[in-house]
Amino acid sequence: MTAKLKPVSIFFLAALLVGCGGGDGFDTATYQNAVGAAVTKEVEARALAVDTPCDSVLQCGVLVFTDPKDQCAMPVYKPYSVVSATAVAAKTASDQQLALAAHARELSPQPLFACPAYASLPPVLACVASRCISWSGGTPL
């Protein structure tokens, strides 16, 4: 009787493993392309985000980026002039980078887990000598 059940047991075990992710469905090329797209978009956004001109802090903004490979990525901020000729393109590229990074993290082979709760506030901005900068307690960052 056990000899007859052995092939059936092996079949069900294999089906269970495949159904629970036991099969290797990770596509390295797709993941690497997604990470590369997010990194390229960040480089583009940073190149477009110039810190001049500004006459007041109201003409300064901050772009946000995240690491496409870190499941619990902390945001990274970059001050820029919202009145520069490339400001709209920089903001668009930054928004696209956030979406591409999130997509890359969804494709990641790293196991999904709950990230610790944290609050990351954007930097305080200032316009100093016609440049938008991060400002911390009277000291430029």
MDAnalysis code that builds the backbone (N, CA, C; Angstrom):
import MDAnalysis as mda
import numpy as np

u = mda.Universe.empty(423, n_residues=141, atom_resindex=np.repeat(np.arange(141), 3), trajectory=True)
u.add_TopologyAttr("name", ["N", "CA", "C"] * 141)
u.add_TopologyAttr("resid", np.arange(1, 142))
u.add_TopologyAttr("resname", ["MET", "THR", "ALA", "LYS", "LEU", "LYS", "PRO", "VAL", "SER", "ILE", "PHE", "PHE", "LEU", "ALA", "ALA", "LEU", "LEU", "VAL", "GLY", "CYS", "GLY", "GLY", "GLY", "ASP", "GLY", "PHE", "ASP", "THR", "ALA", "THR", "TYR", "GLN", "ASN", "ALA", "VAL", "GLY", "ALA", "ALA", "VAL", "THR", "LYS", "GLU", "VAL", "GLU", "ALA", "ARG", "ALA", "LEU", "ALA", "VAL", "ASP", "THR", "PRO", "CYS", "ASP", "SER", "VAL", "LEU", "GLN", "CYS", "GLY", "VAL", "LEU", "VAL", "PHE", "THR", "ASP", "PRO", "LYS", "ASP", "GLN", "CYS", "ALA", "MET", "PRO", "VAL", "TYR", "LYS", "PRO", "TYR", "SER", "VAL", "VAL", "SER", "ALA", "THR", "ALA", "VAL", "ALA", "ALA", "LYS", "THR", "ALA", "SER", "ASP", "GLN", "GLN", "LEU", "ALA", "LEU", "ALA", "ALA", "HIS", "ALA", "ARG", "GLU", "LEU", "SER", "PRO", "GLN", "PRO", "LEU", "PHE", "ALA", "CYS", "PRO", "ALA", "TYR", "ALA", "SER", "LEU", "PRO", "PRO", "VAL", "LEU", "ALA", "CYS", "VAL", "ALA", "SER", "ARG", "CYS", "ILE", "SER", "TRP", "SER", "GLY", "GLY", "THR", "PRO", "LEU"])
u.atoms.positions = np.array([
    [0.823, -1.183, 0.000],
    [0.000, 0.000, 0.000],
    [0.866, 1.245, 0.000],
    [1.920, 1.286, 0.809],
    [2.782, 2.458, 0.841],
    [3.527, 2.645, -0.468],
    [3.821, 1.596, -1.182],
    [4.497, 1.719, -2.473],
    [3.601, 2.417, -3.480],
    [2.295, 2.208, -3.396],
    [1.357, 2.852, -4.319],
    [1.173, 4.327, -3.972],
    [1.271, 4.688, -2.706],
    [1.062, 6.058, -2.281],
    [2.300, 6.935, -2.480],
    [3.458, 6.347, -2.570],
    [4.698, 7.109, -2.675],
    [4.721, 8.010, -3.918],
    [4.415, 7.494, -5.135],
    [4.418, 8.389, -6.306],
    [3.365, 9.501, -6.190],
    [2.225, 9.191, -5.630],
    [1.170, 10.195, -5.457],
    [1.628, 11.255, -4.463],
    [2.277, 10.841, -3.385],
    [2.768, 11.784, -2.381],
    [3.811, 12.716, -2.968],
    [4.710, 12.171, -3.774],
    [5.741, 12.990, -4.414],
    [5.096, 14.003, -5.353],
    [4.083, 13.595, -6.102],
    [3.390, 14.505, -7.008],
    [2.730, 15.656, -6.238],
    [2.025, 15.327, -5.160],
    [1.356, 16.363, -4.372],
    [2.358, 17.296, -3.687],
    [3.475, 16.768, -3.226],
    [4.500, 17.592, -2.613],
    [5.080, 18.568, -3.640],
    [5.349, 18.079, -4.841],
    [5.867, 18.953, -5.896],
    [4.850, 20.031, -6.257],
    [3.587, 19.668, -6.366],
    [2.537, 20.640, -6.682],
    [2.415, 21.686, -5.583],
    [2.548, 21.251, -4.336],
    [2.472, 22.169, -3.210],
    [3.628, 23.160, -3.235],
    [4.826, 22.665, -3.498],
    [5.989, 23.548, -3.556],
    [5.856, 24.580, -4.668],
    [5.411, 24.185, -5.824],
    [5.241, 25.122, -6.936],
    [4.138, 26.120, -6.608],
    [3.053, 25.657, -6.023],
    [1.943, 26.542, -5.678],
    [2.299, 27.549, -4.601],
    [3.240, 27.219, -3.729],
    [3.630, 28.120, -2.643],
    [4.890, 28.896, -2.974],
    [5.261, 28.959, -4.205],
    [6.439, 29.717, -4.575],
    [7.707, 28.900, -4.526],
    [7.598, 27.591, -4.411],
    [8.776, 26.746, -4.374],
    [9.510, 26.720, -5.698],
    [8.817, 27.031, -6.782],
    [9.467, 27.129, -8.078],
    [10.175, 28.460, -8.184],
    [11.233, 28.528, -8.975],
    [12.008, 29.760, -9.100],
    [11.379, 30.637, -10.170],
    [10.476, 31.558, -9.764],
    [9.809, 32.434, -10.708],
    [10.452, 33.809, -10.778],
    [11.563, 34.026, -10.079],
    [12.218, 35.325, -10.063],
    [12.931, 35.575, -11.384],
    [12.652, 36.727, -11.977],
    [13.268, 37.109, -13.250],
    [14.330, 38.171, -12.969],
    [15.579, 37.749, -12.938],
    [16.686, 38.641, -12.620],
    [16.783, 39.801, -13.604],
    [16.623, 39.515, -14.889],
    [16.756, 40.563, -15.907],
    [15.685, 41.640, -15.737],
    [14.462, 41.245, -15.475],
    [13.377, 42.213, -15.293],
    [13.649, 43.082, -14.074],
    [14.095, 42.462, -12.979],
    [14.405, 43.204, -11.761],
    [15.548, 44.193, -12.008],
    [16.627, 43.726, -12.619],
    [17.781, 44.599, -12.882],
    [17.400, 45.750, -13.817],
    [16.557, 45.484, -14.813],
    [16.096, 46.553, -15.707],
    [15.274, 47.584, -14.950],
    [14.429, 47.122, -14.026],
    [13.609, 48.041, -13.232],
    [14.491, 48.904, -12.325],
    [15.483, 48.299, -11.694],
    [16.412, 49.053, -10.847],
    [17.179, 50.054, -11.702],
    [17.659, 49.607, -12.860],
    [18.396, 50.493, -13.764],
    [17.568, 51.672, -14.237],
    [16.294, 51.437, -14.520],
    [15.410, 52.519, -14.960],
    [15.224, 53.549, -13.852],
    [15.071, 53.090, -12.612],
    [14.907, 54.019, -11.482],
    [16.179, 54.824, -11.249],
    [17.328, 54.171, -11.328],
    [18.609, 54.863, -11.131],
    [18.828, 55.888, -12.244],
    [18.555, 55.510, -13.477],
    [18.712, 56.421, -14.608],
    [17.800, 57.628, -14.464],
    [16.565, 57.402, -14.019],
    [15.609, 58.498, -13.852],
    [16.057, 59.438, -12.733],
    [16.659, 58.892, -11.672],
    [17.177, 59.757, -10.609],
    [18.323, 60.622, -11.125],
    [19.210, 60.044, -11.896],
    [20.317, 60.813, -12.472],
    [19.770, 61.943, -13.348],
    [18.755, 61.629, -14.146],
    [18.127, 62.644, -15.005],
    [17.510, 63.763, -14.168],
    [16.754, 63.397, -13.135],
    [16.096, 64.401, -12.290],
    [17.114, 65.285, -11.583],
    [18.171, 64.687, -11.080],
    [19.204, 65.474, -10.394],
    [19.896, 66.437, -11.352],
    [20.105, 66.015, -12.589],
    [20.734, 66.892, -13.580],
    [19.823, 68.072, -13.928],
    [18.522, 67.840, -13.936],
    [17.556, 68.894, -14.261],
    [17.277, 69.817, -13.076],
    [17.524, 69.354, -11.870],
    [17.190, 70.106, -10.654],
    [18.308, 71.070, -10.293],
    [18.244, 72.253, -10.837],
    [19.258, 73.261, -10.522],
    [18.814, 74.062, -9.305],
    [19.763, 74.562, -8.545],
    [19.433, 75.263, -7.300],
    [19.333, 76.782, -7.465],
    [19.447, 77.280, -8.684],
    [19.319, 78.714, -8.956],
    [18.311, 78.923, -10.065],
    [17.664, 80.033, -10.183],
    [17.727, 81.211, -9.324],
    [16.667, 81.148, -8.238],
    [16.819, 82.020, -7.260],
    [15.761, 82.258, -6.275],
    [15.968, 83.633, -5.663],
    [14.868, 84.277, -5.352],
    [14.888, 85.557, -4.634],
    [14.353, 85.379, -3.223],
    [13.588, 84.303, -3.015],
    [13.046, 83.999, -1.693],
    [12.874, 82.491, -1.577],
    [12.661, 82.039, -0.364],
    [12.487, 80.609, -0.117],
    [11.240, 80.074, -0.816],
    [10.288, 80.942, -1.130],
    [9.078, 80.515, -1.828],
    [9.385, 80.005, -3.236],
    [10.552, 80.317, -3.745],
    [10.960, 79.850, -5.071],
    [11.812, 78.585, -4.992],
    [11.859, 77.985, -3.820],
    [12.625, 76.756, -3.627],
    [11.679, 75.587, -3.368],
    [12.054, 74.447, -3.844],
    [11.302, 73.223, -3.611],
    [12.263, 72.092, -3.320],
    [11.705, 70.928, -3.090],
    [12.534, 69.771, -2.786],
    [12.038, 68.577, -3.596],
    [12.966, 67.884, -4.206],
    [12.650, 66.645, -4.916],
    [12.904, 65.481, -3.969],
    [12.166, 64.403, -4.169],
    [12.279, 63.227, -3.308],
    [12.672, 62.024, -4.162],
    [13.607, 61.235, -3.652],
    [14.043, 60.016, -4.320],
    [14.058, 58.877, -3.302],
    [13.918, 57.641, -3.781],
    [14.089, 56.476, -2.914],
    [14.954, 55.437, -3.618],
    [15.578, 54.607, -2.817],
    [16.454, 53.556, -3.320],
    [15.593, 52.405, -3.864],
    [15.768, 52.035, -5.132],
    [14.945, 50.964, -5.701],
    [15.264, 49.571, -5.167],
    [16.390, 49.417, -4.456],
    [16.783, 48.098, -3.965],
    [16.516, 47.899, -2.480],
    [16.118, 48.930, -1.780],
    [15.930, 48.858, -0.330],
    [14.443, 48.822, -0.007],
    [13.970, 47.700, 0.548],
    [12.552, 47.550, 0.868],
    [12.075, 48.606, 1.865],
    [12.947, 49.078, 2.725],
    [12.585, 50.083, 3.730],
    [13.358, 51.376, 3.473],
    [13.396, 51.791, 2.239],
    [14.200, 52.951, 1.836],
    [13.727, 54.236, 2.506],
    [14.674, 54.968, 3.032],
    [14.409, 56.302, 3.558],
    [14.444, 57.276, 2.377],
    [13.572, 58.249, 2.365],
    [13.611, 59.209, 1.268],
    [14.880, 60.053, 1.310],
    [15.338, 60.436, 0.133],
    [16.488, 61.315, -0.016],
    [15.967, 62.586, -0.689],
    [16.388, 63.732, -0.181],
    [15.858, 65.007, -0.656],
    [16.917, 65.814, -1.399],
    [16.462, 66.583, -2.394],
    [17.351, 67.474, -3.149],
    [16.641, 68.799, -3.348],
    [17.195, 69.891, -2.802],
    [16.598, 71.205, -3.029],
    [16.791, 71.633, -4.484],
    [15.822, 72.385, -4.985],
    [15.929, 72.914, -6.346],
    [15.092, 74.177, -6.476],
    [15.392, 74.949, -7.503],
    [14.644, 76.173, -7.775],
    [13.417, 75.830, -8.606],
    [12.245, 76.184, -8.083],
    [11.002, 75.884, -8.799],
    [10.738, 76.878, -9.927],
    [11.567, 77.920, -10.039],
    [11.396, 78.901, -11.116],
    [12.450, 78.734, -12.207],
    [13.273, 77.719, -12.098],
    [14.275, 77.485, -13.145],
    [13.594, 76.962, -14.404],
    [14.298, 77.064, -15.505],
    [13.747, 76.618, -16.796],
    [13.479, 75.112, -16.819],
    [14.176, 74.362, -15.996],
    [14.039, 72.902, -16.001],
    [13.267, 72.361, -14.798],
    [12.645, 73.236, -14.025],
    [11.980, 72.825, -12.785],
    [10.860, 71.816, -13.012],
    [10.015, 72.059, -14.002],
    [8.890, 71.147, -14.254],
    [9.409, 69.778, -14.688],
    [10.400, 69.770, -15.549],
    [10.976, 68.501, -16.014],
    [11.649, 67.766, -14.854],
    [12.309, 68.493, -13.951],
    [12.961, 67.872, -12.794],
    [11.927, 67.230, -11.880],
    [10.838, 67.941, -11.608],
    [9.775, 67.417, -10.737],
    [9.130, 66.181, -11.362],
    [8.887, 66.237, -12.672],
    [8.299, 65.093, -13.377],
    [9.226, 63.879, -13.300],
    [10.508, 64.097, -13.538],
    [11.474, 62.997, -13.482],
    [11.574, 62.434, -12.065],
    [11.510, 63.288, -11.049],
    [11.545, 62.825, -9.659],
    [10.315, 61.966, -9.349],
    [9.149, 62.412, -9.774],
    [7.922, 61.630, -9.557],
    [8.005, 60.278, -10.264],
    [8.570, 60.277, -11.475],
    [8.731, 59.025, -12.219],
    [9.719, 58.104, -11.516],
    [10.778, 58.676, -10.941],
    [11.759, 57.861, -10.223],
    [11.109, 57.164, -9.040],
    [10.252, 57.875, -8.315],
    [9.570, 57.258, -7.169],
    [8.724, 56.069, -7.614],
    [8.008, 56.230, -8.730],
    [7.169, 55.142, -9.246],
    [8.026, 53.976, -9.731],
    [9.114, 54.274, -10.439],
    [10.000, 53.212, -10.936],
    [10.685, 52.477, -9.786],
    [11.090, 53.206, -8.750],
    [11.730, 52.581, -7.588],
    [10.740, 51.674, -6.859],
    [9.502, 52.130, -6.726],
    [8.483, 51.296, -6.070],
    [8.245, 50.019, -6.871],
    [8.207, 50.147, -8.185],
    [8.016, 48.970, -9.041],
    [9.194, 47.998, -8.895],
    [10.411, 48.526, -8.869],
    [11.592, 47.670, -8.703],
    [11.540, 46.935, -7.368],
    [11.120, 47.628, -6.310],
    [11.028, 46.968, -5.004],
    [9.968, 45.864, -5.016],
    [8.895, 46.053, -5.792],
    [7.878, 44.995, -5.916],
    [8.450, 43.749, -6.584],
    [9.390, 43.935, -7.488],
    [10.000, 42.818, -8.216],
    [11.177, 42.195, -7.468],
    [11.558, 42.781, -6.367],
    [12.751, 42.370, -5.644],
    [12.670, 40.922, -5.167],
    [13.813, 40.222, -5.170],
    [13.835, 38.862, -4.630],
    [13.857, 38.860, -3.104],
    [14.061, 40.022, -2.489],
    [14.077, 40.094, -1.031],
    [12.679, 39.786, -0.497],
    [12.611, 39.088, 0.598],
    [11.288, 38.798, 1.176],
    [10.623, 40.090, 1.645],
    [9.303, 40.134, 1.491],
    [8.556, 41.286, 1.973],
    [8.400, 41.170, 3.482],
    [8.634, 42.243, 4.161],
    [8.474, 42.278, 5.608],
    [8.054, 43.681, 5.997],
    [7.525, 43.794, 7.179],
    [7.088, 45.100, 7.666],
    [8.314, 45.940, 8.007],
    [8.322, 47.153, 7.513],
    [9.413, 48.071, 7.803],
    [9.118, 48.790, 9.118],
    [10.154, 49.158, 9.843],
    [9.915, 49.897, 11.082],
    [9.267, 51.246, 10.772],
    [8.416, 51.686, 11.667],
    [7.761, 52.977, 11.485],
    [8.782, 54.091, 11.695],
    [8.777, 55.038, 10.827],
    [9.671, 56.181, 10.946],
    [9.022, 57.382, 10.281],
    [9.493, 58.532, 10.662],
    [9.044, 59.767, 10.031],
    [10.273, 60.484, 9.509],
    [10.261, 60.786, 8.246],
    [11.363, 61.505, 7.637],
    [10.808, 62.809, 7.087],
    [11.172, 63.877, 7.741],
    [10.670, 65.178, 7.315],
    [11.578, 65.775, 6.256],
    [10.989, 66.446, 5.279],
    [11.826, 67.117, 4.285],
    [12.664, 68.210, 4.955],
    [13.770, 68.568, 4.353],
    [14.625, 69.582, 4.965],
    [13.963, 70.959, 4.935],
    [14.419, 71.811, 5.838],
    [14.016, 73.209, 5.811],
    [14.840, 73.862, 4.703],
    [14.163, 74.611, 3.854],
    [14.845, 75.231, 2.723],
    [15.130, 76.699, 2.993],
    [16.112, 77.220, 2.295],
    [16.446, 78.641, 2.360],
    [16.968, 79.069, 1.000],
    [16.808, 80.356, 0.715],
    [17.391, 80.941, -0.492],
    [18.530, 81.832, -0.029],
    [19.750, 81.397, -0.320],
    [20.944, 82.118, 0.106],
    [21.790, 82.397, -1.126],
    [22.060, 83.679, -1.357],
    [22.871, 84.103, -2.509],
    [22.293, 83.539, -3.804],
    [20.971, 83.641, -3.959],
    [20.241, 83.187, -5.151],
    [20.290, 81.681, -5.370],
    [20.607, 80.927, -4.308],
    [20.651, 79.464, -4.398],
    [19.712, 78.854, -3.378],
    [18.985, 77.830, -3.793],
    [18.134, 77.072, -2.873],
    [18.996, 76.032, -2.173],
    [18.957, 76.047, -0.839],
    [19.778, 75.114, -0.063],
    [18.951, 74.516, 1.067],
    [19.431, 73.405, 1.597],
    [18.876, 72.835, 2.830],
    [19.467, 73.609, 3.988],
    [18.652, 73.859, 5.000],
    [19.089, 74.695, 6.106],
    [18.771, 73.976, 7.410],
    [19.726, 73.935, 8.312],
    [19.504, 73.253, 9.589],
    [20.056, 74.121, 10.715],
    [19.179, 74.723, 11.482],
    [19.607, 75.485, 12.662],
    [20.622, 76.559, 12.388],
    [20.469, 77.267, 11.275],
    [21.386, 78.341, 10.943],
    [22.623, 77.878, 10.210],
    [22.710, 76.571, 9.934],
    [23.868, 76.031, 9.228],
    [23.418, 75.394, 7.921],
    [23.993, 75.842, 6.788],
    [23.645, 75.181, 5.519],
    [24.095, 73.730, 5.532],
    [23.270, 72.869, 4.965],
    [23.627, 71.437, 4.882],
    [24.290, 71.144, 3.556],
])
